[in-house]
Amino acid sequence: MALRTILVQDDPMLRKKCRPVTVFNDRIKQLVDDLVETLKASGGVGLAAPQIGILRRVAVIMDINKKPEEVIVLINPEVIDKKGSERVPEGCLSFPNVWGYVTRPTWAKIRAQDVNGNWFEREGEDVVAQCFCHETEHLDGHVFTDRIEEFIDPEDIKQG
Ligand code: ZN
């Protein structure tokens, strides 16, 4: 496992569409391990491969609602259903000082493959649903700053 550098701000890698994973080999397992280690060290709740400069459709998310210690590995993920809509504060490890309100579903279902290539579906509410959307968008070269409806002053966050 290796701690990787998280790309930030205007790095062009964050704007590129990622390629699907078709071969589930040791390189993919290594990538997943690196993403998990980097996410755990970062204090964030989700991390996508392009954020460490790898243009493959892989992301890892912490299920902070149900099992905070569990990391969900999402390979070739797709949000297949969503319900509700709420305006929520959001941030991103690639934009360390940017916070803003975005509109996200209150519930979402994602379909993805695990590290062995097995398909599964998973549902998530609130922050987890938000994370499913945020990380999937990274894989298409979209970043959350494009969706911000109102910026939040970082000073307001620090003060609670
Ligand atoms: Zn992000």
Backbone and ligand atoms as CSV (ligand in chain L), in Angstrom:
chain,resi,resn,atom,element,x,y,z
A,1,MET,N,N,0.849,-1.200,0.000
A,1,MET,CA,C,0.000,0.000,0.000
A,1,MET,C,C,0.884,1.249,0.000
A,2,ALA,N,N,0.357,2.280,-0.571
A,2,ALA,CA,C,1.121,3.523,-0.611
A,2,ALA,C,C,0.184,4.721,-0.496
A,3,LEU,N,N,0.651,5.663,0.259
A,3,LEU,CA,C,-0.077,6.920,0.384
A,3,LEU,C,C,0.193,7.740,-0.876
A,4,ARG,N,N,-0.869,8.188,-1.526
A,4,ARG,CA,C,-0.685,8.920,-2.776
A,4,ARG,C,C,-1.013,10.395,-2.577
A,5,THR,N,N,-0.440,11.200,-3.454
A,5,THR,CA,C,-0.704,12.637,-3.397
A,5,THR,C,C,-2.059,12.927,-4.050
A,6,ILE,N,N,-2.878,13.706,-3.368
A,6,ILE,CA,C,-4.180,14.076,-3.924
A,6,ILE,C,C,-4.017,15.334,-4.781
A,7,LEU,N,N,-4.433,15.217,-6.042
A,7,LEU,CA,C,-4.327,16.356,-6.969
A,7,LEU,C,C,-5.358,17.415,-6.587
A,8,VAL,N,N,-4.988,18.661,-6.779
A,8,VAL,CA,C,-5.884,19.729,-6.355
A,8,VAL,C,C,-6.165,20.759,-7.450
A,9,GLN,N,N,-7.256,21.465,-7.204
A,9,GLN,CA,C,-7.674,22.657,-7.937
A,9,GLN,C,C,-7.697,22.484,-9.443
A,10,ASP,N,N,-6.796,23.125,-10.162
A,10,ASP,CA,C,-6.873,23.187,-11.616
A,10,ASP,C,C,-6.119,22.067,-12.318
A,11,ASP,N,N,-5.740,21.036,-11.584
A,11,ASP,CA,C,-5.008,19.942,-12.232
A,11,ASP,C,C,-5.870,19.350,-13.360
A,12,PRO,N,N,-5.312,19.281,-14.589
A,12,PRO,CA,C,-6.120,18.818,-15.736
A,12,PRO,C,C,-6.630,17.383,-15.591
A,13,MET,N,N,-5.956,16.560,-14.785
A,13,MET,CA,C,-6.408,15.178,-14.595
A,13,MET,C,C,-7.810,15.125,-13.988
A,14,LEU,N,N,-8.159,16.146,-13.211
A,14,LEU,CA,C,-9.476,16.165,-12.554
A,14,LEU,C,C,-10.610,16.417,-13.542
A,15,ARG,N,N,-10.268,16.811,-14.756
A,15,ARG,CA,C,-11.279,17.166,-15.765
A,15,ARG,C,C,-11.382,16.119,-16.868
A,16,LYS,N,N,-10.718,14.999,-16.697
A,16,LYS,CA,C,-10.725,13.989,-17.762
A,16,LYS,C,C,-11.694,12.858,-17.450
A,17,LYS,N,N,-12.286,12.307,-18.505
A,17,LYS,CA,C,-13.188,11.175,-18.348
A,17,LYS,C,C,-12.345,9.911,-18.163
A,18,CYS,N,N,-12.722,9.109,-17.187
A,18,CYS,CA,C,-11.939,7.909,-16.883
A,18,CYS,C,C,-12.406,6.707,-17.690
A,19,ARG,N,N,-11.479,5.794,-17.924
A,19,ARG,CA,C,-11.784,4.573,-18.675
A,19,ARG,C,C,-12.324,3.485,-17.744
A,20,PRO,N,N,-13.264,2.668,-18.255
A,20,PRO,CA,C,-13.761,1.563,-17.425
A,20,PRO,C,C,-12.653,0.560,-17.119
A,21,VAL,N,N,-12.836,-0.140,-16.005
A,21,VAL,CA,C,-11.937,-1.243,-15.665
A,21,VAL,C,C,-12.495,-2.493,-16.338
A,22,THR,N,N,-11.660,-3.196,-17.092
A,22,THR,CA,C,-12.120,-4.416,-17.765
A,22,THR,C,C,-11.374,-5.649,-17.264
A,23,VAL,N,N,-10.195,-5.459,-16.722
A,23,VAL,CA,C,-9.399,-6.578,-16.211
A,23,VAL,C,C,-9.202,-6.378,-14.715
A,24,PHE,N,N,-9.609,-7.356,-13.928
A,24,PHE,CA,C,-9.533,-7.243,-12.463
A,24,PHE,C,C,-8.290,-7.981,-11.967
A,25,ASN,N,N,-7.160,-7.305,-12.115
A,25,ASN,CA,C,-5.883,-7.930,-11.794
A,25,ASN,C,C,-5.243,-7.274,-10.555
A,26,ASP,N,N,-3.989,-7.634,-10.296
A,26,ASP,CA,C,-3.292,-7.105,-9.122
A,26,ASP,C,C,-3.093,-5.595,-9.199
A,27,ARG,N,N,-3.000,-5.058,-10.410
A,27,ARG,CA,C,-2.835,-3.595,-10.528
A,27,ARG,C,C,-4.060,-2.868,-10.008
A,28,ILE,N,N,-5.239,-3.426,-10.287
A,28,ILE,CA,C,-6.477,-2.806,-9.795
A,28,ILE,C,C,-6.546,-2.936,-8.266
A,29,LYS,N,N,-6.163,-4.108,-7.755
A,29,LYS,CA,C,-6.163,-4.294,-6.292
A,29,LYS,C,C,-5.205,-3.304,-5.628
A,30,GLN,N,N,-4.051,-3.084,-6.276
A,30,GLN,CA,C,-3.074,-2.122,-5.742
A,30,GLN,C,C,-3.662,-0.709,-5.752
A,31,LEU,N,N,-4.335,-0.367,-6.843
A,31,LEU,CA,C,-4.959,0.956,-6.943
A,31,LEU,C,C,-5.997,1.137,-5.832
A,32,VAL,N,N,-6.830,0.121,-5.620
A,32,VAL,CA,C,-7.850,0.189,-4.569
A,32,VAL,C,C,-7.186,0.351,-3.200
A,33,ASP,N,N,-6.137,-0.434,-2.945
A,33,ASP,CA,C,-5.421,-0.329,-1.657
A,33,ASP,C,C,-4.876,1.084,-1.447
A,34,ASP,N,N,-4.312,1.646,-2.506
A,34,ASP,CA,C,-3.742,3.002,-2.399
A,34,ASP,C,C,-4.845,4.036,-2.137
A,35,LEU,N,N,-5.982,3.855,-2.824
A,35,LEU,CA,C,-7.110,4.788,-2.622
A,35,LEU,C,C,-7.607,4.712,-1.176
A,36,VAL,N,N,-7.740,3.484,-0.657
A,36,VAL,CA,C,-8.234,3.304,0.707
A,36,VAL,C,C,-7.267,3.938,1.700
A,37,GLU,N,N,-5.983,3.670,1.525
A,37,GLU,CA,C,-4.999,4.219,2.466
A,37,GLU,C,C,-4.985,5.749,2.401
A,38,THR,N,N,-5.039,6.285,1.194
A,38,THR,CA,C,-4.998,7.740,1.025
A,38,THR,C,C,-6.270,8.385,1.592
A,39,LEU,N,N,-7.424,7.718,1.368
A,39,LEU,CA,C,-8.682,8.249,1.914
A,39,LEU,C,C,-8.623,8.268,3.438
A,40,LYS,N,N,-8.178,7.156,4.039
A,40,LYS,CA,C,-8.158,7.074,5.503
A,40,LYS,C,C,-7.246,8.133,6.110
A,41,ALA,N,N,-6.147,8.425,5.421
A,41,ALA,CA,C,-5.205,9.425,5.938
A,41,ALA,C,C,-5.714,10.851,5.737
A,42,SER,N,N,-6.693,11.004,4.842
A,42,SER,CA,C,-7.104,12.356,4.444
A,42,SER,C,C,-8.156,12.977,5.348
A,43,GLY,N,N,-8.914,12.125,6.039
A,43,GLY,CA,C,-10.024,12.643,6.823
A,43,GLY,C,C,-11.272,12.900,5.992
A,44,GLY,N,N,-11.263,12.504,4.720
A,44,GLY,CA,C,-12.430,12.684,3.860
A,44,GLY,C,C,-13.344,11.473,3.915
A,45,VAL,N,N,-14.442,11.511,3.142
A,45,VAL,CA,C,-15.397,10.399,3.124
A,45,VAL,C,C,-15.431,9.676,1.783
A,46,GLY,N,N,-14.752,10.215,0.783
A,46,GLY,CA,C,-14.730,9.549,-0.514
A,46,GLY,C,C,-13.548,10.024,-1.336
A,47,LEU,N,N,-13.065,9.130,-2.214
A,47,LEU,CA,C,-11.924,9.483,-3.057
A,47,LEU,C,C,-12.036,8.705,-4.369
A,48,ALA,N,N,-11.781,9.391,-5.476
A,48,ALA,CA,C,-11.867,8.761,-6.794
A,48,ALA,C,C,-10.473,8.691,-7.414
A,49,ALA,N,N,-10.265,7.661,-8.246
A,49,ALA,CA,C,-8.947,7.424,-8.841
A,49,ALA,C,C,-8.343,8.647,-9.550
A,50,PRO,N,N,-9.130,9.423,-10.305
A,50,PRO,CA,C,-8.501,10.580,-10.970
A,50,PRO,C,C,-7.905,11.583,-9.985
A,51,GLN,N,N,-8.387,11.560,-8.747
A,51,GLN,CA,C,-7.841,12.478,-7.738
A,51,GLN,C,C,-6.406,12.112,-7.353
A,52,ILE,N,N,-5.995,10.878,-7.661
A,52,ILE,CA,C,-4.582,10.531,-7.465
A,52,ILE,C,C,-3.908,10.306,-8.825
A,53,GLY,N,N,-4.539,10.829,-9.872
A,53,GLY,CA,C,-3.898,10.844,-11.184
A,53,GLY,C,C,-4.061,9.580,-12.007
A,54,ILE,N,N,-5.011,8.711,-11.616
A,54,ILE,CA,C,-5.242,7.471,-12.368
A,54,ILE,C,C,-6.608,7.562,-13.040
A,55,LEU,N,N,-6.616,7.542,-14.370
A,55,LEU,CA,C,-7.873,7.765,-15.096
A,55,LEU,C,C,-8.631,6.456,-15.336
A,56,ARG,N,N,-9.000,5.804,-14.246
A,56,ARG,CA,C,-9.814,4.590,-14.299
A,56,ARG,C,C,-11.052,4.790,-13.446
A,57,ARG,N,N,-12.149,4.053,-13.790
A,57,ARG,CA,C,-13.423,4.250,-13.090
A,57,ARG,C,C,-13.443,3.475,-11.769
A,58,VAL,N,N,-12.743,4.013,-10.800
A,58,VAL,CA,C,-12.633,3.402,-9.467
A,58,VAL,C,C,-12.771,4.499,-8.417
A,59,ALA,N,N,-13.580,4.211,-7.377
A,59,ALA,CA,C,-13.704,5.161,-6.261
A,59,ALA,C,C,-13.902,4.382,-4.971
A,60,VAL,N,N,-13.561,5.001,-3.862
A,60,VAL,CA,C,-13.809,4.395,-2.553
A,60,VAL,C,C,-14.574,5.401,-1.692
A,61,ILE,N,N,-15.500,4.857,-0.890
A,61,ILE,CA,C,-16.398,5.692,-0.093
A,61,ILE,C,C,-16.528,5.088,1.298
A,62,MET,N,N,-16.583,5.926,2.298
A,62,MET,CA,C,-16.862,5.421,3.641
A,62,MET,C,C,-18.360,5.518,3.900
A,63,ASP,N,N,-18.939,4.421,4.425
A,63,ASP,CA,C,-20.366,4.429,4.753
A,63,ASP,C,C,-20.534,4.999,6.158
A,64,ILE,N,N,-20.468,6.317,6.241
A,64,ILE,CA,C,-20.432,6.920,7.585
A,64,ILE,C,C,-21.782,6.837,8.291
A,65,ASN,N,N,-22.864,6.501,7.570
A,65,ASN,CA,C,-24.153,6.331,8.244
A,65,ASN,C,C,-24.225,5.011,8.996
A,66,LYS,N,N,-23.804,3.934,8.315
A,66,LYS,CA,C,-24.027,2.605,8.870
A,66,LYS,C,C,-22.792,2.013,9.513
A,67,LYS,N,N,-21.694,1.968,8.774
A,67,LYS,CA,C,-20.472,1.344,9.288
A,67,LYS,C,C,-19.306,2.259,8.949
A,68,PRO,N,N,-18.981,3.207,9.795
A,68,PRO,CA,C,-17.954,4.197,9.466
A,68,PRO,C,C,-16.598,3.576,9.160
A,69,GLU,N,N,-16.359,2.382,9.699
A,69,GLU,CA,C,-15.036,1.759,9.488
A,69,GLU,C,C,-14.955,1.050,8.142
A,70,GLU,N,N,-16.133,0.853,7.515
A,70,GLU,CA,C,-16.146,0.111,6.257
A,70,GLU,C,C,-15.908,1.031,5.071
A,71,VAL,N,N,-15.042,0.597,4.170
A,71,VAL,CA,C,-14.833,1.346,2.938
A,71,VAL,C,C,-15.485,0.564,1.801
A,72,ILE,N,N,-16.379,1.231,1.069
A,72,ILE,CA,C,-17.046,0.599,-0.070
A,72,ILE,C,C,-16.197,0.858,-1.310
A,73,VAL,N,N,-15.835,-0.213,-1.988
A,73,VAL,CA,C,-15.052,-0.095,-3.219
A,73,VAL,C,C,-16.022,-0.106,-4.399
A,74,LEU,N,N,-15.946,0.914,-5.214
A,74,LEU,CA,C,-16.851,1.060,-6.354
A,74,LEU,C,C,-16.036,1.065,-7.646
A,75,ILE,N,N,-16.181,0.008,-8.431
A,75,ILE,CA,C,-15.495,-0.064,-9.718
A,75,ILE,C,C,-16.550,-0.014,-10.818
A,76,ASN,N,N,-16.328,0.835,-11.805
A,76,ASN,CA,C,-17.307,1.084,-12.879
A,76,ASN,C,C,-18.682,1.445,-12.317
A,77,PRO,N,N,-18.752,2.324,-11.322
A,77,PRO,CA,C,-20.037,2.600,-10.676
A,77,PRO,C,C,-20.974,3.452,-11.524
A,78,GLU,N,N,-22.257,3.255,-11.262
A,78,GLU,CA,C,-23.290,4.024,-11.952
A,78,GLU,C,C,-24.436,4.241,-10.971
A,79,VAL,N,N,-24.870,5.472,-10.824
A,79,VAL,CA,C,-26.037,5.744,-9.994
A,79,VAL,C,C,-27.257,5.356,-10.820
A,80,ILE,N,N,-28.003,4.336,-10.364
A,80,ILE,CA,C,-29.097,3.810,-11.183
A,80,ILE,C,C,-30.477,4.275,-10.710
A,81,ASP,N,N,-30.540,4.846,-9.516
A,81,ASP,CA,C,-31.829,5.344,-9.036
A,81,ASP,C,C,-31.559,6.395,-7.967
A,82,LYS,N,N,-32.425,7.392,-7.899
A,82,LYS,CA,C,-32.294,8.380,-6.828
A,82,LYS,C,C,-33.646,8.983,-6.513
A,83,LYS,N,N,-33.781,9.399,-5.263
A,83,LYS,CA,C,-35.037,9.995,-4.816
A,83,LYS,C,C,-34.745,11.217,-3.959
A,84,GLY,N,N,-35.710,12.123,-3.954
A,84,GLY,CA,C,-35.607,13.281,-3.078
A,84,GLY,C,C,-34.572,14.277,-3.567
A,85,SER,N,N,-34.552,15.392,-2.893
A,85,SER,CA,C,-33.651,16.454,-3.284
A,85,SER,C,C,-33.447,17.365,-2.084
A,86,GLU,N,N,-32.204,17.660,-1.790
A,86,GLU,CA,C,-31.943,18.571,-0.679
A,86,GLU,C,C,-30.711,19.404,-0.993
A,87,ARG,N,N,-30.669,20.564,-0.407
A,87,ARG,CA,C,-29.541,21.460,-0.595
A,87,ARG,C,C,-28.595,21.237,0.574
A,88,VAL,N,N,-27.389,20.768,0.271
A,88,VAL,CA,C,-26.475,20.365,1.347
A,88,VAL,C,C,-25.088,20.989,1.156
A,89,PRO,N,N,-24.381,21.220,2.261
A,89,PRO,CA,C,-23.003,21.705,2.144
A,89,PRO,C,C,-22.108,20.579,1.630
A,90,GLU,N,N,-21.156,20.931,0.780
A,90,GLU,CA,C,-20.282,19.902,0.215
A,90,GLU,C,C,-18.873,20.433,0.070
A,91,GLY,N,N,-17.924,19.516,0.201
A,91,GLY,CA,C,-16.521,19.846,-0.014
A,91,GLY,C,C,-15.884,18.718,-0.799
A,92,CYS,N,N,-14.582,18.846,-1.063
A,92,CYS,CA,C,-13.881,17.832,-1.860
A,92,CYS,C,C,-12.408,17.874,-1.477
A,93,LEU,N,N,-11.795,16.703,-1.371
A,93,LEU,CA,C,-10.378,16.645,-0.995
A,93,LEU,C,C,-9.494,17.366,-2.014
A,94,SER,N,N,-9.976,17.494,-3.248
A,94,SER,CA,C,-9.190,18.182,-4.275
A,94,SER,C,C,-9.373,19.701,-4.255
A,95,PHE,N,N,-10.288,20.174,-3.402
A,95,PHE,CA,C,-10.504,21.627,-3.262
A,95,PHE,C,C,-10.504,21.956,-1.765
A,96,PRO,N,N,-9.286,21.935,-1.171
A,96,PRO,CA,C,-9.179,21.960,0.293
A,96,PRO,C,C,-9.875,23.134,0.977
A,97,ASN,N,N,-9.991,24.258,0.315
A,97,ASN,CA,C,-10.575,25.416,0.998
A,97,ASN,C,C,-11.880,25.891,0.382
A,98,VAL,N,N,-12.510,25.016,-0.404
A,98,VAL,CA,C,-13.749,25.421,-1.063
A,98,VAL,C,C,-14.916,24.613,-0.489
A,99,TRP,N,N,-15.941,25.332,-0.051
A,99,TRP,CA,C,-17.174,24.694,0.433
A,99,TRP,C,C,-18.345,25.410,-0.203
A,100,GLY,N,N,-19.389,24.645,-0.494
A,100,GLY,CA,C,-20.553,25.294,-1.064
A,100,GLY,C,C,-21.779,24.414,-0.969
A,101,TYR,N,N,-22.941,25.030,-1.150
A,101,TYR,CA,C,-24.202,24.287,-1.156
A,101,TYR,C,C,-24.475,23.754,-2.550
A,102,VAL,N,N,-24.806,22.461,-2.610
A,102,VAL,CA,C,-25.214,21.837,-3.862
A,102,VAL,C,C,-26.520,21.088,-3.615
A,103,THR,N,N,-27.260,20.799,-4.680
A,103,THR,CA,C,-28.490,20.019,-4.544
A,103,THR,C,C,-28.192,18.559,-4.849
A,104,ARG,N,N,-28.539,17.709,-3.901
A,104,ARG,CA,C,-28.267,16.271,-4.025
A,104,ARG,C,C,-29.512,15.479,-3.672
A,105,PRO,N,N,-29.617,14.226,-4.171
A,105,PRO,CA,C,-30.748,13.373,-3.756
A,105,PRO,C,C,-30.598,12.982,-2.284
A,106,THR,N,N,-31.726,12.663,-1.651
A,106,THR,CA,C,-31.676,12.210,-0.251
A,106,THR,C,C,-31.453,10.703,-0.172
A,107,TRP,N,N,-31.652,10.029,-1.302
A,107,TRP,CA,C,-31.456,8.574,-1.374
A,107,TRP,C,C,-30.966,8.227,-2.765
A,108,ALA,N,N,-30.021,7.300,-2.843
A,108,ALA,CA,C,-29.535,6.877,-4.159
A,108,ALA,C,C,-29.156,5.413,-4.124
A,109,LYS,N,N,-29.288,4.777,-5.290
A,109,LYS,CA,C,-28.845,3.387,-5.431
A,109,LYS,C,C,-27.742,3.355,-6.474
A,110,ILE,N,N,-26.674,2.653,-6.128
A,110,ILE,CA,C,-25.544,2.584,-7.048
A,110,ILE,C,C,-25.320,1.138,-7.461
A,111,ARG,N,N,-24.864,0.954,-8.691
A,111,ARG,CA,C,-24.495,-0.369,-9.181
A,111,ARG,C,C,-23.019,-0.282,-9.516
A,112,ALA,N,N,-22.257,-1.266,-9.058
A,112,ALA,CA,C,-20.812,-1.221,-9.278
A,112,ALA,C,C,-20.242,-2.625,-9.210
A,113,GLN,N,N,-18.974,-2.747,-9.558
A,113,GLN,CA,C,-18.262,-4.017,-9.413
A,113,GLN,C,C,-17.296,-3.929,-8.239
A,114,ASP,N,N,-17.077,-5.071,-7.588
A,114,ASP,CA,C,-16.083,-5.094,-6.510
A,114,ASP,C,C,-14.711,-5.405,-7.115
A,115,VAL,N,N,-13.740,-5.571,-6.244
A,115,VAL,CA,C,-12.363,-5.712,-6.707
A,115,VAL,C,C,-12.144,-7.015,-7.497
A,116,ASN,N,N,-13.086,-7.960,-7.348
A,116,ASN,CA,C,-13.000,-9.206,-8.113
A,116,ASN,C,C,-13.865,-9.185,-9.373
A,117,GLY,N,N,-14.529,-8.064,-9.607
A,117,GLY,CA,C,-15.347,-7.941,-10.811
A,117,GLY,C,C,-16.802,-8.332,-10.623
A,118,ASN,N,N,-17.207,-8.672,-9.396
A,118,ASN,CA,C,-18.601,-9.050,-9.147
A,118,ASN,C,C,-19.473,-7.804,-9.030
A,119,TRP,N,N,-20.596,-7.827,-9.765
A,119,TRP,CA,C,-21.528,-6.699,-9.703
A,119,TRP,C,C,-22.337,-6.730,-8.412
A,120,PHE,N,N,-22.637,-5.563,-7.876
A,120,PHE,CA,C,-23.505,-5.468,-6.701
A,120,PHE,C,C,-24.245,-4.138,-6.764
A,121,GLU,N,N,-25.307,-4.068,-5.959
A,121,GLU,CA,C,-26.040,-2.806,-5.829
A,121,GLU,C,C,-26.027,-2.412,-4.375
A,122,ARG,N,N,-26.036,-1.129,-4.117
A,122,ARG,CA,C,-26.025,-0.657,-2.739
A,122,ARG,C,C,-26.832,0.641,-2.657
A,123,GLU,N,N,-27.577,0.769,-1.559
A,123,GLU,CA,C,-28.365,1.981,-1.358
A,123,GLU,C,C,-27.702,2.842,-0.294
A,124,GLY,N,N,-27.911,4.134,-0.407
A,124,GLY,CA,C,-27.368,5.028,0.607
A,124,GLY,C,C,-28.265,6.236,0.782
A,125,GLU,N,N,-28.284,6.753,1.995
A,125,GLU,CA,C,-29.085,7.937,2.281
A,125,GLU,C,C,-28.178,9.116,2.621
A,126,ASP,N,N,-28.725,10.310,2.425
A,126,ASP,CA,C,-28.077,11.556,2.838
A,126,ASP,C,C,-26.616,11.632,2.402
A,127,VAL,N,N,-25.685,11.668,3.359
A,127,VAL,CA,C,-24.276,11.872,3.000
A,127,VAL,C,C,-23.763,10.772,2.077
A,128,VAL,N,N,-24.243,9.542,2.274
A,128,VAL,CA,C,-23.773,8.434,1.438
A,128,VAL,C,C,-24.312,8.588,0.008
A,129,ALA,N,N,-25.579,8.973,-0.120
A,129,ALA,CA,C,-26.157,9.233,-1.446
A,129,ALA,C,C,-25.404,10.379,-2.130
A,130,GLN,N,N,-25.084,11.386,-1.351
A,130,GLN,CA,C,-24.331,12.546,-1.840
A,130,GLN,C,C,-22.968,12.097,-2.370
A,131,CYS,N,N,-22.339,11.221,-1.609
A,131,CYS,CA,C,-21.024,10.690,-1.955
A,131,CYS,C,C,-21.076,9.835,-3.229
A,132,PHE,N,N,-22.109,8.999,-3.364
A,132,PHE,CA,C,-22.266,8.194,-4.585
A,132,PHE,C,C,-22.245,9.122,-5.800
A,133,CYS,N,N,-23.000,10.213,-5.716
A,133,CYS,CA,C,-23.097,11.148,-6.845
A,133,CYS,C,C,-21.768,11.871,-7.061
A,134,HIS,N,N,-21.204,12.396,-5.991
A,134,HIS,CA,C,-19.963,13.183,-6.072
A,134,HIS,C,C,-18.831,12.351,-6.693
A,135,GLU,N,N,-18.655,11.122,-6.201
A,135,GLU,CA,C,-17.528,10.313,-6.686
A,135,GLU,C,C,-17.754,9.833,-8.122
A,136,THR,N,N,-18.996,9.484,-8.448
A,136,THR,CA,C,-19.290,9.048,-9.826
A,136,THR,C,C,-19.024,10.191,-10.807
A,137,GLU,N,N,-19.360,11.405,-10.394
A,137,GLU,CA,C,-19.125,12.567,-11.262
A,137,GLU,C,C,-17.622,12.781,-11.513
A,138,HIS,N,N,-16.802,12.522,-10.483
A,138,HIS,CA,C,-15.349,12.631,-10.672
A,138,HIS,C,C,-14.883,11.780,-11.844
A,139,LEU,N,N,-15.498,10.590,-12.005
A,139,LEU,CA,C,-15.048,9.643,-13.036
A,139,LEU,C,C,-15.390,10.127,-14.441
A,140,ASP,N,N,-16.292,11.105,-14.514
A,140,ASP,CA,C,-16.616,11.715,-15.810
A,140,ASP,C,C,-15.941,13.073,-15.974
A,141,GLY,N,N,-15.013,13.375,-15.094
A,141,GLY,CA,C,-14.272,14.627,-15.214
A,141,GLY,C,C,-15.020,15.842,-14.696
A,142,HIS,N,N,-16.066,15.597,-13.907
A,142,HIS,CA,C,-16.821,16.711,-13.328
A,142,HIS,C,C,-16.434,16.905,-11.873
A,143,VAL,N,N,-16.312,18.147,-11.460
A,143,VAL,CA,C,-15.991,18.430,-10.063
A,143,VAL,C,C,-17.123,19.258,-9.450
A,144,PHE,N,N,-17.259,19.135,-8.140
A,144,PHE,CA,C,-18.445,19.680,-7.470
A,144,PHE,C,C,-18.525,21.203,-7.536
A,145,THR,N,N,-17.371,21.848,-7.774
A,145,THR,CA,C,-17.395,23.320,-7.795
A,145,THR,C,C,-18.282,23.841,-8.934
A,146,ASP,N,N,-18.440,23.014,-9.991
A,146,ASP,CA,C,-19.322,23.406,-11.109
A,146,ASP,C,C,-20.787,23.440,-10.681
A,147,ARG,N,N,-21.113,22.726,-9.605
A,147,ARG,CA,C,-22.503,22.584,-9.175
A,147,ARG,C,C,-22.861,23.492,-8.003
A,148,ILE,N,N,-21.868,24.219,-7.488
A,148,ILE,CA,C,-22.128,25.026,-6.289
A,148,ILE,C,C,-23.135,26.130,-6.585
A,149,GLU,N,N,-24.172,26.166,-5.748
A,149,GLU,CA,C,-25.218,27.185,-5.898
A,149,GLU,C,C,-24.909,28.400,-5.039
A,150,GLU,N,N,-24.223,28.150,-3.950
A,150,GLU,CA,C,-23.851,29.260,-3.064
A,150,GLU,C,C,-22.578,28.861,-2.321
A,151,PHE,N,N,-21.555,29.667,-2.429
A,151,PHE,CA,C,-20.307,29.346,-1.739
A,151,PHE,C,C,-20.456,29.601,-0.238
A,152,ILE,N,N,-19.739,28.803,0.532
A,152,ILE,CA,C,-19.754,28.961,1.981
A,152,ILE,C,C,-18.371,29.473,2.398
A,153,ASP,N,N,-18.356,30.491,3.217
A,153,ASP,CA,C,-17.099,31.033,3.728
A,153,ASP,C,C,-16.473,29.998,4.664
A,154,PRO,N,N,-15.226,29.560,4.374
A,154,PRO,CA,C,-14.594,28.548,5.241
A,154,PRO,C,C,-14.561,28.956,6.713
A,155,GLU,N,N,-14.544,30.231,6.974
A,155,GLU,CA,C,-14.547,30.705,8.368
A,155,GLU,C,C,-15.844,30.284,9.074
A,156,ASP,N,N,-16.947,30.261,8.342
A,156,ASP,CA,C,-18.233,29.871,8.926
A,156,ASP,C,C,-18.227,28.386,9.306
A,157,ILE,N,N,-17.529,27.587,8.501
A,157,ILE,CA,C,-17.451,26.145,8.784
A,157,ILE,C,C,-16.642,25.924,10.052
A,158,LYS,N,N,-15.504,26.612,10.148
A,158,LYS,CA,C,-14.638,26.436,11.330
A,158,LYS,C,C,-15.343,26.811,12.605
A,159,GLN,N,N,-16.226,27.807,12.494
A,159,GLN,CA,C,-16.920,28.250,13.694
A,159,GLN,C,C,-18.140,27.356,13.979
A,160,GLY,N,N,-18.303,26.333,13.185
A,160,GLY,CA,C,-19.397,25.383,13.422
A,160,GLY,C,C,-20.580,25.774,12.607
L,1,ZN,ZN,ZN,-14.300,15.125,-4.706
